[in-house]
Amino acid sequence: MQLSSIEILGLVAGLFGTFASAPQAIKILRTRQARDVSLSMFLMALTGAVLWGIYGWLQGAFSIVFWNAVALVNFSVIIWLKLRHSRETG
């Protein structure tokens, strides 16, 4: 599979957009505290990732599908950490 320069741009953009939430997940894992993390923000981001993934699938845009699938996992993990560590810390 040969990638066009536009698809490469999409892959690089998706890398940064998807992993923008990684520092939050790392902080929750290190501190075991998620009280100040916005659950509604990550639920909205998760919904957006699902919708963008569907859009990418319908458009046949590999970079959109790929990075939104990764984002879906990232946001799901953060939501799970938020729910888990919010209960533990009150």
CORBELTA-V881936 format. One line per field, one symbol per residue. phi: phi as a letter, one per 30 degrees, with the letter a starting at -180 (. if undefined). psi: psi as a letter, one per 20 degrees, with the letter a starting at -180 (. if undefined). burial: + if it has 9 or more other ideal C-beta (glycine too) atoms within 8 Angstrom, else -. A space follows every 50 residues. Layout:
# CORBELTA-V881936
phi: ???
psi: ???
burial: ???
This chain:
# CORBELTA-V881936
phi: .ccdddddedddddeddddddeedddddddchbbeddddddddddddddd ddddeddddicedddddddddededddddddeddddddci
psi: ppprhghgghggghggggjhighggggghgikpjhjpoghghhggggggg ghggghghikoghggghhgghggghgggggggggihhhi.
burial: ------++-++-+++-++--+--++--+-----+--+-+--++-++--++ -++-++----++++++++++++-++++++-++++++--+-
